Each structure stands twice: as structure tokens, then as C-alpha cells.
């Protein structure tokens, strides 16, 4: 942000009139000073209701975002499985749920154990509820390993009818 002002008196003119030459004053410094002053006076702010609903209630959470619509994917059915200790053992379902209006599922488990888990997202149900008839992935399985059950595990899913992406979130 800048402000333009004129001021210089030019004595080289015959009449001694004021010749105006522009110069710029950077208002950024003024604004920074006001913000610092305001910050000192501000009181502690309590968390918003949205931030409070995002609080974890489970050591394992997920969040589904529909990147084709640019919004959270609500009401996506989810199933959580765990495999046995030995390689090749069958998956056992340990929990199920669905995403809320913000695309989050925060109540999958009360306690977490070390092991290999799989989250299955029923994307066909979600797409059909939203009038999307053409899609490539009727469900998405995300398999991950929990090595330290004392940590929090967040497994987000970025979804669209013809692709998806995931990562370990925080």
C-alpha cells in the first residue's frame, strides 16, 4: 500500500511558485505498527465450534475431501479392518462409521494396537448419493501399519471420480 503526496517548493522557478513532485510513503510500516499495537490489547480467543468438533476422540481419524466438487465428502461409509500377526491371515473388521458433514470420521477406535490396518471407503455409495454416475473406483482401500500405538494416526483421502490420493496426516 502506498500513498502519494506532493510537497516540494522549487525556488528555481521565476515566480517562486510551488512545483509539486510526487513521492511515495510506504504505509506498510504504519499498518505493521497498528497491528502490533492491536495484538497487545487483544484478549485470549476461545476455539471456534468448528475447531472444537475437529478435536480427536480416537487415536485413528480420517478426513475425506471431494476434490472434484471442492468440498468435504459427507456420509461416506467407512470400515476399519486389522490383520492378524502372521502374514496371509484374514482381515477382521474392528470398526465402522461414516464421515460427518465436514468429511471427518473421528470415532473409529477407542484404543489402538500395533499392527497392520485397512480402511475401506465405500466411494460408490458416496458418488451415487451425489448424482455422480460415472466413476472408476467403487471403493478405496488404504492399508497402513501402526508401529507406535501411542501416536495419533490421521489418514486423509482426497477423492474424485477418477482418482484418489492419500498421505499420513497430523
Sine and cosine of phi, psi and omega as CSV:
sin_phi,cos_phi,sin_psi,cos_psi,sin_omega,cos_omega
0.00,0.00,0.70,-0.72,0.03,-1.00
-0.69,-0.72,0.38,-0.93,0.05,-1.00
-0.81,-0.59,0.70,-0.72,-0.02,-1.00
-0.97,-0.25,0.77,-0.64,0.03,-1.00
-0.74,-0.67,0.39,-0.92,0.06,-1.00
-0.83,-0.55,0.61,-0.79,0.03,-1.00
-0.38,-0.92,-0.41,0.91,-0.31,-0.95
-0.94,0.33,0.74,-0.67,0.08,-1.00
-1.00,-0.04,0.82,-0.58,-0.04,-1.00
-0.98,-0.21,0.93,-0.36,-0.04,-1.00
-0.98,0.17,-0.10,0.99,-0.02,-1.00
-0.98,0.19,-0.23,0.97,0.05,-1.00
-0.98,0.18,0.52,-0.85,-0.09,-1.00
-0.89,0.45,-0.65,0.76,-0.09,-1.00
-0.99,0.11,-0.12,0.99,-0.04,-1.00
0.95,0.32,0.32,0.95,-0.02,-1.00
-0.94,0.33,0.28,-0.96,0.00,-1.00
-1.00,0.08,0.85,-0.52,0.09,-1.00
-0.98,-0.20,0.78,-0.62,-0.08,-1.00
-1.00,-0.05,0.83,-0.56,0.10,-1.00
-0.88,-0.47,0.80,-0.61,-0.04,-1.00
-0.96,0.27,0.55,-0.84,0.22,-0.98
-0.59,-0.81,0.34,-0.94,-0.10,-0.99
-0.93,-0.37,0.68,-0.73,0.08,-1.00
-0.94,-0.33,0.80,-0.60,-0.01,-1.00
-0.98,0.19,0.91,-0.42,-0.03,-1.00
-0.99,0.15,-0.14,0.99,-0.01,-1.00
-0.83,0.56,-0.67,0.74,-0.01,-1.00
-0.90,0.44,-0.61,0.79,0.05,-1.00
-0.90,0.44,-0.70,0.72,-0.01,-1.00
-0.91,0.41,-0.66,0.75,0.02,-1.00
-0.87,0.49,-0.69,0.72,0.01,-1.00
-0.87,0.49,-0.65,0.76,0.02,-1.00
-0.93,0.38,-0.63,0.77,0.01,-1.00
-0.90,0.43,-0.69,0.73,0.02,-1.00
-0.87,0.48,-0.66,0.75,0.01,-1.00
-0.90,0.44,-0.69,0.73,0.02,-1.00
-0.91,0.42,-0.63,0.78,-0.03,-1.00
-0.90,0.43,-0.57,0.82,0.00,-1.00
-0.92,0.39,-0.55,0.83,-0.05,-1.00
-0.99,0.13,-0.35,0.94,-0.12,-0.99
-0.93,0.37,0.56,-0.83,0.03,-1.00
-1.00,0.03,0.21,-0.98,0.07,-1.00
-0.90,0.44,0.67,-0.74,-0.03,-1.00
-0.97,-0.23,0.75,-0.67,0.04,-1.00
-0.98,0.19,0.44,-0.90,-0.03,-1.00
-0.90,0.44,0.53,-0.85,0.03,-1.00
-0.94,0.33,0.35,-0.94,0.06,-1.00
-0.85,0.53,-0.58,0.81,0.02,-1.00
-0.90,0.43,-0.67,0.74,0.03,-1.00
-0.91,0.41,-0.57,0.82,0.00,-1.00
-0.94,0.35,-0.59,0.81,0.02,-1.00
-0.96,0.30,-0.37,0.93,0.01,-1.00
-0.99,0.17,-0.13,0.99,0.01,-1.00
-0.85,0.52,0.61,-0.79,-0.05,-1.00
-0.96,0.29,0.69,-0.72,0.15,-0.99
-0.89,-0.45,-0.06,1.00,-0.07,-1.00
-0.68,-0.73,0.52,-0.86,0.07,-1.00
-0.95,0.31,-0.15,0.99,0.04,-1.00
-0.77,-0.64,0.86,-0.50,0.00,-1.00
-0.77,-0.64,0.28,-0.96,0.05,-1.00
-0.60,-0.80,0.30,-0.95,-0.01,-1.00
-0.52,-0.85,0.82,-0.58,-0.02,-1.00
-0.92,-0.39,0.81,-0.58,0.04,-1.00
-0.88,-0.47,0.77,-0.64,0.05,-1.00
-1.00,0.03,0.97,-0.24,-0.07,-1.00
-0.96,0.27,-0.31,0.95,0.03,-1.00
-0.98,0.22,-0.49,0.87,0.02,-1.00
-0.98,-0.21,-0.24,0.97,0.01,-1.00
0.94,0.33,0.63,0.78,0.00,-1.00
-0.44,-0.90,0.23,-0.97,0.06,-1.00
-0.89,0.46,0.53,-0.85,0.03,-1.00
-1.00,-0.06,0.98,-0.21,-0.03,-1.00
-1.00,0.06,0.51,-0.86,0.10,-1.00
0.88,0.48,0.63,0.77,0.13,-0.99
-1.00,0.04,0.88,-0.47,0.05,-1.00
-0.92,0.40,0.67,-0.74,-0.05,-1.00
-0.75,-0.66,0.65,-0.76,0.14,-0.99
-0.80,-0.60,0.65,-0.76,0.01,-1.00
-0.91,-0.41,0.77,-0.64,-0.01,-1.00
-0.84,-0.54,0.38,-0.93,0.11,-0.99
-0.71,-0.71,0.62,-0.78,0.04,-1.00
-0.99,-0.13,0.34,-0.94,0.01,-1.00
-0.94,0.34,0.02,-1.00,-0.06,-1.00
-0.93,0.36,-0.54,0.84,-0.07,-1.00
-1.00,-0.07,0.59,-0.81,0.02,-1.00
-0.86,0.50,0.71,-0.70,0.04,-1.00
1.00,-0.06,-0.10,1.00,0.03,-1.00
-0.94,0.34,0.42,-0.91,-0.02,-1.00
-0.93,0.36,0.39,-0.92,0.10,-1.00
-0.98,0.19,0.66,-0.75,0.09,-1.00
-0.90,-0.43,0.78,-0.63,0.02,-1.00
-0.96,0.29,0.78,-0.62,-0.01,-1.00
-0.93,-0.37,-0.28,0.96,-0.04,-1.00
-0.23,-0.97,0.26,-0.97,0.13,-0.99
-0.45,-0.89,0.27,-0.96,0.01,-1.00
-0.03,-1.00,-0.24,-0.97,0.11,-0.99
-0.48,-0.88,0.38,-0.93,-0.04,-1.00
-0.95,0.30,0.52,-0.85,0.03,-1.00
-1.00,0.09,-0.17,-0.99,-0.05,-1.00
-0.90,0.43,-0.33,0.94,0.04,-1.00
-0.99,-0.10,0.14,0.99,0.02,-1.00
0.97,0.23,0.23,0.97,-0.06,-1.00
-0.96,-0.29,0.50,-0.87,0.15,-0.99
-0.75,-0.66,0.96,-0.26,-0.12,-0.99
-0.96,-0.28,0.12,0.99,-0.11,-0.99
-0.77,-0.63,0.70,0.71,-0.02,-1.00
-0.98,0.22,-0.62,0.79,-0.07,-1.00
-0.60,-0.80,0.47,-0.88,0.14,-0.99
-1.00,-0.03,-0.61,0.79,0.03,-1.00
-0.72,-0.69,0.46,-0.89,-0.04,-1.00
-0.85,-0.53,0.65,-0.76,0.06,-1.00
-0.89,-0.46,0.42,-0.91,0.08,-1.00
-0.89,0.45,0.57,-0.82,0.02,-1.00
0.48,-0.88,-0.10,-1.00,-0.01,-1.00
-0.97,-0.24,0.77,-0.64,-0.06,-1.00
-0.85,-0.52,0.34,-0.94,0.08,-1.00
-0.65,-0.76,0.79,-0.62,0.13,-0.99
-0.97,-0.26,0.80,-0.60,0.07,-1.00
-0.95,-0.32,0.85,-0.52,0.04,-1.00
-0.98,-0.19,0.85,-0.53,0.02,-1.00
-0.99,0.12,0.99,0.14,-0.09,-1.00
-0.96,0.28,-0.47,0.88,0.03,-1.00
-0.87,0.49,-0.69,0.72,0.03,-1.00
-0.87,0.49,-0.70,0.71,0.01,-1.00
-0.89,0.46,-0.76,0.65,-0.03,-1.00
-0.87,0.49,-0.71,0.70,-0.02,-1.00
-0.89,0.46,-0.64,0.76,0.04,-1.00
-0.88,0.47,-0.47,0.89,-0.05,-1.00
-0.98,-0.18,0.25,0.97,0.08,-1.00
0.96,0.28,0.27,0.96,0.02,-1.00
-1.00,-0.07,0.94,-0.34,-0.10,-0.99
-0.99,-0.11,-0.36,0.93,0.02,-1.00
-0.93,-0.36,0.88,-0.48,0.04,-1.00
-0.45,-0.89,0.35,-0.94,-0.09,-1.00
-0.98,-0.21,-0.51,0.86,-0.08,-1.00
-0.93,-0.37,0.97,-0.23,0.03,-1.00
-0.95,0.32,-0.39,0.92,0.13,-0.99
-0.46,-0.89,0.34,-0.94,0.02,-1.00
-0.80,-0.60,0.82,-0.57,0.10,-0.99
-0.97,-0.24,0.78,-0.63,0.10,-1.00
-0.87,-0.49,0.89,-0.46,-0.02,-1.00
-0.97,-0.26,0.74,-0.67,-0.03,-1.00
-0.53,-0.85,0.32,-0.95,-0.03,-1.00
-0.91,-0.41,0.74,-0.67,0.10,-0.99
-0.99,-0.15,0.91,-0.41,0.03,-1.00
-0.99,-0.15,-0.55,0.83,-0.01,-1.00
-0.84,-0.54,0.99,-0.16,-0.06,-1.00
-0.92,0.38,-0.11,0.99,0.05,-1.00
-0.99,0.11,-0.22,0.98,0.04,-1.00
-1.00,0.07,0.28,-0.96,0.12,-0.99
-1.00,-0.06,0.68,-0.73,0.02,-1.00
-0.89,-0.46,0.85,-0.53,0.03,-1.00
-0.87,-0.50,0.83,-0.56,-0.08,-1.00
-0.87,-0.50,1.00,-0.01,0.01,-1.00
-0.98,0.18,0.44,-0.90,0.07,-1.00
-0.76,-0.64,0.86,-0.51,0.12,-0.99
-0.99,-0.15,0.86,-0.51,-0.25,-0.97
-0.81,-0.58,0.61,-0.79,0.23,-0.97
-0.53,-0.85,0.21,-0.98,-0.10,-0.99
-0.86,0.50,-0.39,0.92,-0.06,-1.00
-0.83,-0.55,0.31,0.95,0.04,-1.00
-0.09,-1.00,0.25,-0.97,0.10,-1.00
-0.43,-0.90,0.31,-0.95,0.02,-1.00
-0.57,-0.82,0.49,-0.87,0.02,-1.00
-0.56,-0.83,0.25,-0.97,0.02,-1.00
-0.27,-0.96,0.19,-0.98,0.11,-0.99
-1.00,0.06,0.90,-0.44,-0.01,-1.00
-1.00,-0.04,-0.18,-0.98,0.00,-1.00
-0.82,-0.58,0.00,0.00,0.00,0.00
